[in-house]
Amino acid sequence: MNQTEVDAIALSVRSLSMDAVQAANSGHPGLPMGCAELGALLYGEILNHYPGDPDWPNRDRFILSAGHGSMLLYSLLHLAGYDLPFEELKNFRQIGSKTPGHPEYGHTVGVEMTTGPLGQGISSAVGFAIAERMSAGIYNTADQTIINHFTYVLAGDGDMMEGISSEACSLAGHLGLGRLIVFYDDNDISIDGSTDITFTEDVGKRFEAYGWQVLSADGYDAPAVIAATNEAQRVTDRPSFIVLKTVIGRGSPNRAGTSGIHGAALGEEEIGLTRKNLGLGPDDAFFIHPDAVTYFKQHREALRHRYDEWKAQFAQWRAKNPELAARWDTARAPGAKQAAGVTLPDFPTGEKVATRKASGKVLNAVADGMPSLVGGSADLAGSNITAMPQHGVFGAKTPAGRTINFGVREHAMGAICNGLALYGGFRPFCSTFHVFSDYLRPAIRLAALMGLPVIYVFTHDSIFVGEDGPTHQPIEHNAALRTIPGLDVLRPADAQETAEAWLMATERDDGPSALVLTRQNLLTFEKADPNWKKTARKGAYVAKECDGEPEVVLVATGSEVTLALEAAARSSKRIRVVSMISMDRFRDQNASFRDELLPPSVRIITAEVGVSFGWDGIASGRENVFALDRFGVSGPGAEVARQLGYTADALLALIEA
């Protein structure tokens, strides 16, 4: 790729980006204009990809972590030959267009993940890089390498300031993820002005301390950028961080190098001056240089040749390695098909076991029957019961290990699991205490937005945590998680329900699931519904039935089902107890199912040891919500419950009132 071709592509990117933002009167022209040369080199030379097959498993991944600069990516995808028509560039940020304000996974071809919340892209890229190493460790053989691609990231100052990036990049350095390469757009500008008003650390030295190779180049010196990239590719025992000095909004005579071009259209006057400065005519809106078109047409042929070579090699590998090929195919099958190979452990009625401990047994059974399951805990495996000793620990020397030791990095853990899920061929799970689900929330939200089947295992789910006190006793967390559209919050009531909850989560392909589990032992009770496993998949089922028409229906989740069963057994009224394992699923059912389970003419009382928010629509009025709208206290779990008035006696008093 010569300088003339780089210049032609960069000019096209600048024109398309500034004009698309101007047409929308909304957007961020600064990054695309400042990084146009890097974009030209990425899609014109560096990336091994093929627009004809955007899902090619051995493609290089490119993550635009600075997702506000989306027009850089859209311009390059169009020029490179992806199915993103020219008219979509003109329709930037409009309803229904393939060019939304920030890149959206599954919406625009060639977009590897939804980015925009700063720090999420670079952190998820660590998950992509882990997935590449895992895939290579599992599927590559002594004589055939079918996985050997790179993961590239473009990140800016905002990504560097977000704490999640520090967590993820620290882990990446520890794991020696040598096929992860980050380009740092070091332009010294943030929204409020020069970065020196808040950000004066030496970022390169920080990454050196993480164990990364740190390189630097002038962002407009194409040979220097390529040389730095080649060096990054050569050193495969640690990730690489390439500091590129750039000028935000390069080409704009009055706005370049200022915060004013970061997130606002240039305006007609400055657009005209910028076109003149770039050598364009006053009417050259959405200009694409003919040399850029010619170059990418030729480049696609070279890319197709590499792609065809890999396809032939993959066919040979498949023929030589039928067992590995079968594992490859199964790992990419729908979740229900993968879960069909799982044999669940048996949990006898009458046994008392904490649902976190039951989950540990089920997790290992799922792992044995579902080789795509990978993941781990945020330094709490012994408490979360998430160890998979028979499947090894992932590391630089053990890339086929399926347990990931995330360390105390909950923020990064969530994003890394998103990267694993996006990569394909893996079903990731991660775990921490329920109260720390707040730390994962931005990543959970993105998982729901992208429809990723990530599984979250949240243990120590209520005031029954006990002695650790209010800082560790979740109160608002069930409600907070349920407010995320597309997240299925599963709170099983005993060991048997826990097993089914795991299956429900693994069977799901279109979004994430959260398993909310107890520290304390719970009775494994006999279910009144003989088909409860099937009914539970609708969100709720009858756990205990009464003789005749019920006078009261008690709806409970998790450990409170045991509480409800005890109160019902002592009540003088006819009571049906319903276990609502998933409020989300229940609300998705038709009215006839909901009314059959919870007759509108009957008094409905709900019981969950957390805030009342969300239960008003199920209970017969606020006075029938048995909740806890306050923080807990420190002490043994049972004594805490008595102190706070959350007992079977208190529930019975409400029933009899």
ABEGO torsion letter per residue (X at the ends): XBAAAAAAAAAAAAAAAAAAAAAAGBEBAAAAAAAAAAAAAAAAAABBBBAABAABAABBBBBBABAAAAAAAAAAAAAAGBBBBAAAAAABGBBGBABBABBBBGABBGBABBBGBBGAAAAAAAAAAAAAAAAAAAABBAABBABABBBBBBBBAAAAABAAAAAAAAAAAAAGBAABBBBBBBAGBBAAEBAAAABABBAAAAAAAAGBBBBBBBAABAAAAAAAAAAAAABAABBBBBBBBBBBGBGBAAABGBAAAAABBAEAAAAAAAAAAAGBBAABBGBBBAAAAAAAAAAAAAAAAAAAAAAAAAAAAAAABAAAAAAAAAAABBAAAAAAABBBBBBBBGBBBBAAAAAAAAAAAAAAABAABBEEBBGAAAAAGABBAAAEBBBAABAABABBBAEBBAAAAAAAAAAAAAAEGBBBBBBBBAAAAAAAAAAAAAAAAAGBBBBBBBBGABAAAEAAEAAABBAAAAAAAAABBGBBBBBBABAAAAAAAAAAAAABAAEBBBBBBBABBBBBBBBABAAAAAAAAAGBBBABBBBEBBABBBBBBEAAAAAAAAAAAABABBBBBBBBABAAAAAABBAAAAAAABBAABBBBBBBBBBABGAAAABBEAAABBBBBBBBBBEBAAAAAAAAGBBAAAAAAAAAX
